[in-house]
């Protein structure tokens, strides 16, 4: 490589090694991916150095794997005739190349072996009112809503996402050899090449598809090859379909919706079609600090069909008071309670 012989190449290679280690550690954030993209685009030698480190680590990992799978074959020794002994010249490599290889070897020693033997598990979490973009190495992108927790584990044969709480919108990267599966409320949501939204509320989960199709089935860990078993409790959703399910009841029938309404919370718009006021309030509590509560079970179950533009908390609640027969009351503890309006 041209840049490897430059005076500053050693520093560039070490920086490339740092970036490579960070991305392979499993703790890289979306901001890290953006910063790396800027660094790679800043100078051609940055891209060359990163490619050099990546390839060196790949070859080292391959050599480790090959060495663990078969014994080392030694070439037969050759006897030199006395007086015919000859010294071969030592190869002269630029210092930067040697430094880069050493740095890459250090990276490989730290993470290369573990990558071969252990799945990469990553935890992502957002605070109330925070949204976060996540770019995964396989091309998958996620947008996390506020108060969301999930774990992602990649292996050689599958990509699994375990959602603990909250909501996210995912556009799945194509990888036919590794299915993308979401585990939620005792079910597996298996991607069939798509973009969809997953919204958890306690024991209930709402799923809506904007592109492609997904299959929802029982989460059976003993299924052959890790694939969900085909049974009567399986539903396939395609573009423009949604379904709400719970862990303690069978899957129902899908409902239709406008695909453009899926995941509109990413741009500050909440859309509901025969949902409940309780569900809407739970969504607001993800976006705003300070608790919004409903203590009336009948009011909580009231069906709502509306589109709500999110602003600040007080303005948003005032808009709800105009659209629904409710009134907001501030308690002594500072909680906002929604009650039926008297008019």
C-alpha positions as CSV (number, residue, x, y, z in Angstrom):
1,X,0.0,0.0,0.0
2,X,1.2,3.4,-0.8
3,X,0.4,5.0,2.5
4,X,2.1,2.4,4.6
5,X,5.5,3.8,3.7
6,X,4.6,7.3,4.7
7,X,6.1,8.9,7.8
8,X,2.8,9.1,9.6
9,X,1.7,5.5,8.6
10,X,2.5,4.0,12.0
11,X,0.2,6.3,13.8
12,X,-2.5,5.8,11.1
13,X,-2.2,2.0,11.4
14,X,-2.5,2.2,15.2
15,X,-5.6,4.3,14.8
16,X,-7.1,1.9,12.4
17,X,-6.4,-0.9,14.8
18,X,-8.1,1.0,17.6
19,X,-11.2,1.4,15.3
20,X,-11.2,-2.2,14.3
21,X,-11.0,-3.4,17.9
22,X,-13.8,-1.1,19.0
23,X,-16.2,-2.3,16.3
24,X,-15.4,-5.9,17.0
25,X,-15.8,-5.6,20.8
26,X,-19.6,-5.6,20.7
27,X,-19.8,-2.3,22.5
28,X,-19.7,0.1,19.4
29,X,-22.5,2.7,19.4
30,X,-24.2,4.3,16.4
31,X,-22.1,7.4,17.1
32,X,-19.0,5.2,16.8
33,X,-20.1,4.0,13.3
34,X,-20.6,7.6,12.2
35,X,-17.3,8.7,13.6
36,X,-15.5,5.8,11.8
37,X,-17.2,6.8,8.6
38,X,-15.9,10.3,8.9
39,X,-12.4,9.1,9.7
40,X,-12.4,6.7,6.7
41,X,-13.6,9.4,4.3
42,X,-11.1,12.0,5.6
43,X,-8.0,10.6,3.8
44,X,-7.4,7.7,1.4
45,X,-4.6,6.3,3.6
46,X,-7.2,5.9,6.4
47,X,-9.2,3.5,4.3
48,X,-6.1,1.7,3.2
49,X,-4.8,1.3,6.8
50,X,-8.2,0.0,8.0
51,X,-8.4,-2.5,5.1
52,X,-4.8,-3.7,6.0
53,X,-5.7,-4.2,9.6
54,X,-9.0,-6.0,8.8
55,X,-7.3,-8.3,6.3
56,X,-4.4,-9.1,8.7
57,X,-6.9,-10.0,11.5
58,X,-9.0,-12.0,9.1
59,X,-5.9,-14.0,8.0
60,X,-4.8,-14.5,11.6
61,X,-8.2,-15.7,12.7
62,X,-8.3,-18.1,9.7
63,X,-4.8,-19.4,10.6
64,X,-5.9,-20.0,14.2
65,X,-9.0,-21.9,13.1
66,X,-7.0,-24.0,10.5
67,X,-4.3,-24.8,13.1
68,X,-6.9,-25.9,15.7
69,X,-8.6,-28.2,13.1
70,X,-5.6,-30.1,11.8
71,X,-2.1,-30.9,13.0
72,X,0.8,-28.8,11.6
73,X,2.5,-30.6,8.7
74,X,6.2,-30.1,8.8
75,X,8.2,-30.0,5.6
76,X,11.1,-32.5,5.4
77,X,14.5,-31.1,6.4
78,X,17.0,-30.3,3.7
79,X,20.7,-31.0,4.3
80,X,23.1,-28.4,2.9
81,X,26.4,-29.6,1.4
82,X,29.4,-28.2,3.3
83,X,30.8,-25.3,1.6
84,X,27.6,-24.6,-0.2
85,X,26.0,-22.8,2.7
86,X,24.3,-19.6,1.7
87,X,22.8,-16.8,3.8
88,X,19.5,-15.6,2.4
89,X,18.9,-11.9,2.7
90,X,16.4,-10.8,5.3
91,X,13.2,-9.2,3.9
92,X,13.1,-5.5,4.5
93,X,9.7,-4.2,5.5
94,X,8.7,-0.6,6.2
95,X,8.6,0.1,9.9
96,X,4.9,1.1,9.6
97,X,4.0,-2.3,8.1
98,X,5.7,-4.1,11.0
99,X,4.0,-1.8,13.5
100,X,0.7,-2.3,11.8
101,X,1.0,-6.0,11.7
102,X,2.0,-6.0,15.4
103,X,-1.0,-3.9,16.3
104,X,-3.2,-6.1,14.2
105,X,-1.8,-9.2,15.9
106,X,-2.5,-7.6,19.3
107,X,-6.1,-7.0,18.3
108,X,-6.4,-10.6,17.1
109,X,-4.9,-11.9,20.3
110,X,-7.5,-9.9,22.3
111,X,-10.6,-10.6,20.3
112,X,-9.9,-12.9,17.4
113,X,-10.1,-16.2,19.3
114,X,-13.2,-15.2,21.2
115,X,-15.0,-14.2,18.0
116,X,-14.5,-17.8,16.8
117,X,-15.8,-19.4,19.9
118,X,-18.4,-17.1,21.5
119,X,-21.5,-15.3,20.2
120,X,-21.3,-11.5,20.2
121,X,-24.0,-10.2,22.6
122,X,-24.8,-6.5,22.7
123,X,-27.1,-4.6,25.1
124,X,-28.8,-1.4,24.1
125,X,-30.9,0.8,26.3
126,X,-32.5,4.2,26.0
127,X,-33.7,6.7,28.7
128,X,-37.2,8.2,28.8
129,X,-37.5,10.8,26.0
130,X,-34.4,9.4,24.2
131,X,-34.5,7.9,20.7
132,X,-31.4,6.2,19.4
133,X,-30.2,4.9,15.9
134,X,-28.3,1.7,15.9
135,X,-26.4,0.3,12.9
136,X,-25.3,-3.3,13.1
137,X,-22.5,-5.0,11.3
138,X,-24.8,-7.1,9.1
139,X,-26.5,-4.1,7.6
140,X,-29.5,-4.1,10.0
141,X,-30.6,-0.8,11.3
142,X,-32.7,-0.1,14.4
143,X,-34.4,3.0,15.8
144,X,-35.0,2.7,19.6
145,X,-37.9,4.6,21.2
146,X,-37.5,5.9,24.8
147,X,-37.3,3.6,27.8
148,X,-36.3,0.6,25.6
149,X,-34.1,-2.3,26.6
150,X,-33.0,-5.1,24.3
151,X,-30.1,-7.6,23.8
152,X,-28.8,-8.7,20.4
153,X,-26.8,-11.9,19.9
154,X,-25.2,-12.9,16.6
155,X,-23.9,-16.4,15.9
156,X,-22.8,-18.1,12.7
157,X,-26.3,-19.5,12.2
158,X,-28.7,-16.9,13.5
159,X,-29.3,-13.3,14.6
160,X,-31.4,-13.1,17.7
161,X,-32.9,-10.0,19.4
162,X,-34.4,-10.3,22.8
163,X,-36.6,-7.3,23.7
164,X,-36.9,-6.6,27.4
165,X,-39.1,-3.5,27.2
166,X,-40.0,-0.6,25.0
167,X,-40.3,-0.2,21.3
168,X,-38.1,-0.3,18.2
169,X,-38.3,-0.1,14.4
170,X,-36.0,-2.4,12.5
171,X,-34.9,-2.7,8.9
172,X,-33.3,-6.1,8.6
173,X,-30.1,-6.5,6.7
174,X,-30.1,-9.4,4.1
175,X,-28.3,-12.5,5.2
176,X,-30.1,-15.7,3.9
177,X,-27.9,-18.0,5.9
178,X,-28.7,-16.3,9.2
179,X,-32.4,-15.7,10.0
180,X,-33.2,-12.6,12.0
181,X,-35.5,-13.4,15.0
182,X,-37.1,-11.2,17.7
183,X,-38.0,-12.9,21.0
184,X,-40.9,-11.2,22.8
185,X,-43.7,-12.4,25.2
186,X,-43.0,-16.0,24.6
187,X,-43.0,-15.7,20.8
188,X,-40.5,-15.6,18.0
189,X,-40.9,-13.0,15.3
190,X,-39.0,-14.3,12.3
191,X,-38.0,-11.9,9.5
192,X,-38.7,-12.9,5.9
193,X,-36.9,-9.8,4.5
194,X,-38.7,-6.8,5.9
195,X,-39.0,-3.6,8.0
196,X,-41.3,-3.7,11.0
197,X,-42.1,-2.2,14.4
198,X,-42.2,-4.0,17.7
199,X,-44.0,-2.2,20.6
200,X,-44.1,-3.9,24.1
201,X,-46.6,-2.9,26.8
202,X,-46.2,-5.2,29.8
203,X,-47.4,-8.6,28.8
204,X,-48.7,-7.4,25.4
205,X,-46.7,-6.8,22.2
206,X,-47.8,-5.0,19.1
207,X,-46.2,-5.8,15.7
208,X,-46.7,-3.8,12.5
209,X,-45.1,-4.4,9.1
210,X,-44.1,-1.6,6.7
211,X,-42.2,-3.8,4.2
212,X,-41.9,-7.5,3.4
213,X,-43.3,-10.1,5.8
214,X,-42.7,-11.7,9.2
215,X,-43.8,-14.9,10.9
216,X,-44.9,-15.0,14.5
217,X,-44.8,-18.3,16.3
218,X,-44.2,-20.0,19.6
219,X,-40.7,-19.5,21.1
220,X,-39.6,-23.1,21.4
221,X,-36.0,-23.4,22.2
222,X,-36.0,-27.2,21.5
223,X,-37.2,-26.8,18.0
224,X,-34.9,-28.5,15.4
225,X,-32.1,-26.3,14.1
226,X,-33.3,-23.4,16.3
227,X,-36.3,-22.8,14.0
228,X,-39.8,-22.3,15.4
229,X,-42.0,-25.3,14.9
230,X,-44.9,-25.0,12.6
231,X,-48.2,-25.3,14.5
232,X,-51.6,-23.8,14.7
233,X,-50.3,-20.9,16.8
234,X,-48.5,-19.3,13.9
235,X,-49.4,-16.1,12.0
236,X,-47.7,-14.5,9.0
237,X,-47.9,-10.7,8.6
238,X,-47.2,-9.0,5.3
239,X,-46.8,-5.3,4.4
240,X,-49.7,-3.2,5.8
241,X,-50.7,-5.7,8.5
242,X,-50.4,-5.6,12.3
243,X,-51.1,-7.8,15.3
244,X,-51.2,-7.5,19.1
245,X,-50.5,-10.6,21.1
246,X,-49.9,-11.6,24.7
247,X,-47.9,-14.3,26.4
248,X,-51.0,-15.9,27.9
249,X,-53.4,-16.2,25.0
250,X,-53.4,-17.6,21.4
251,X,-52.5,-15.4,18.4
252,X,-55.5,-13.6,16.9
253,X,-56.2,-12.4,13.4
254,X,-54.1,-9.6,11.8
255,X,-55.6,-6.2,11.1
256,X,-54.9,-3.9,8.2
257,X,-53.2,-0.5,8.4
258,X,-51.5,2.0,6.2
259,X,-47.9,0.9,5.9
260,X,-46.8,4.6,6.0
261,X,-48.2,4.8,9.5
262,X,-45.8,2.1,10.8
263,X,-43.1,3.6,13.1
264,X,-44.3,7.3,12.7
265,X,-43.1,7.9,16.3
266,X,-39.7,8.2,14.8
267,X,-40.7,11.6,13.4
268,X,-42.8,12.6,16.5
269,X,-46.2,11.4,15.3
270,X,-48.3,8.8,17.2
271,X,-51.0,7.0,15.2
272,X,-53.7,4.8,16.7
273,X,-56.4,2.7,15.1
274,X,-58.8,1.2,17.6
275,X,-56.1,1.1,20.3
276,X,-56.7,1.9,23.9
277,X,-56.1,5.0,25.9
278,X,-54.0,3.0,28.3
279,X,-51.7,2.1,25.4
280,X,-51.5,5.7,24.2
281,X,-50.6,6.9,27.7
282,X,-47.8,4.3,28.0
283,X,-46.3,5.6,24.8
284,X,-46.4,9.2,26.2
285,X,-44.6,8.0,29.4
286,X,-41.8,6.8,27.1
287,X,-41.4,10.3,25.6
288,X,-41.9,12.6,28.6
289,X,-40.5,12.7,32.1
290,X,-43.2,12.9,34.8
291,X,-45.8,10.2,35.2
292,X,-49.1,10.3,33.3
293,X,-51.6,7.9,35.0
294,X,-55.1,6.5,34.5
295,X,-56.7,5.1,37.6
296,X,-60.1,4.4,36.0
297,X,-60.0,0.9,34.4
298,X,-63.0,1.7,32.0
299,X,-61.3,4.9,30.9
300,X,-58.0,3.1,30.4
301,X,-59.8,0.6,28.1
302,X,-61.5,3.3,26.1
303,X,-60.8,2.8,22.3
304,X,-59.0,5.6,20.5
305,X,-58.5,6.3,16.8
306,X,-56.4,9.4,16.2
307,X,-53.1,10.9,15.0
308,X,-51.2,12.9,17.6
309,X,-48.3,15.3,16.9
310,X,-45.9,15.2,19.8
311,X,-44.8,18.5,21.2
312,X,-43.9,19.2,24.8
313,X,-45.8,17.3,27.5
314,X,-48.3,19.9,28.5
315,X,-49.1,20.9,24.9
316,X,-49.6,17.3,24.0
317,X,-51.9,16.6,26.9
318,X,-53.9,19.7,26.1
319,X,-54.4,18.4,22.5
320,X,-55.7,15.1,23.9
321,X,-58.2,17.0,26.1
322,X,-59.6,18.6,22.9
323,X,-59.7,15.3,21.0
324,X,-61.0,12.9,23.7
325,X,-63.6,13.2,26.5
326,X,-60.9,13.4,29.2
327,X,-59.4,16.0,31.6
328,X,-55.9,16.2,33.0
329,X,-55.6,16.8,36.8
330,X,-52.4,17.4,38.5
331,X,-52.1,15.5,41.9
332,X,-50.3,16.7,45.0
333,X,-47.4,14.4,44.1
334,X,-47.0,16.1,40.7
335,X,-48.5,13.2,38.7
336,X,-50.8,14.0,35.9
337,X,-54.0,11.9,36.1
338,X,-56.4,11.6,33.2
339,X,-60.1,11.5,34.3
340,X,-63.3,11.7,32.4
341,X,-64.3,15.2,31.5
342,X,-67.4,16.5,33.3
343,X,-69.0,18.0,30.2
